[in-house]
Amino acid sequence: MSLSSVQPTLSSLKSCKNDIDACMDMVSDVALGIVETEGTTDNPALRNLEEMMLQCSKLDREINCFVGSVEDVTAQVRHAPPDAMFNLRASVKDRFSELMAEVSDADLQRHSKVKAFKDSIRKYAMQASQTTTENTEEELDDDIAVTQSQPNFTCSLTQDVMVNPVKNKKCQHYYDRDAILEVIKARHRNKKRCRCPKVGCGNADVQESDLELDLVMKRKIQNQKRQGGKT
């Protein structure tokens, strides 16, 4: 291993993290499809999908630890005698083992997408049950069905239907993920705060850490698009 080969390797690994994120999103979507179809969380397939999420979480953590070990060791080697380069591979391996030894099952469970997976299944099952009850009541009263309000899937930034809806944990407003992140970064580059774009909202400091992907909302948007395509 040489210092010249380090950066390309790290860049490749970091791009793999995007693939892992995409895989976890697909697994979550399949799980919500099962809950939507069956209206229950008792299907054994959901446990298998949760295990897949944990495996992805573990792989993601392994990449983080490897990248961290390489960065730690290379930072030390740059200020060490030249012969330290001969032990670079072994030093990275030892540091990686140290970092991985600190990873627990609880850490894997705390992965943001694993937590979102569990929360989304629980919320979607509850909403599916509520929807079934509401639909039964609406069949008895057409006026209620006509006046039933529809959820708003429009991003307050783009004015288009959201693709990856994120919910602000502070003010509870929704935005499309790419749009709000672009605004946050642009505002921070100018050393300014990002105000919630929802008209009338008093949240004057939207942070990336405030945002959480709402898989249930995303599923509803996808269902609406599919129903629109059938008409």
Secondary structure, DSSP 8 states (H G I E B T S, - for coil): --HHHHHHHHHHHHHHHHHHHHHHHHHHHHHHHHHHHHS-S--HHHHHHHHHHHHHHHHHHHHHHHHHHHHHHHHHHTTS-GGGGGGHHHHHHHHHHHHHHT--HHHHHT-HHHHHHHHHHHHHHHHHHHHHHHHHHHHH-HHHHHH------B-TTTSSB-SSEEEETTT--EEEHHHHHHHHHHHHHTT------STT-------GGGEEE-HHHHHHHHHHHHHHHH-
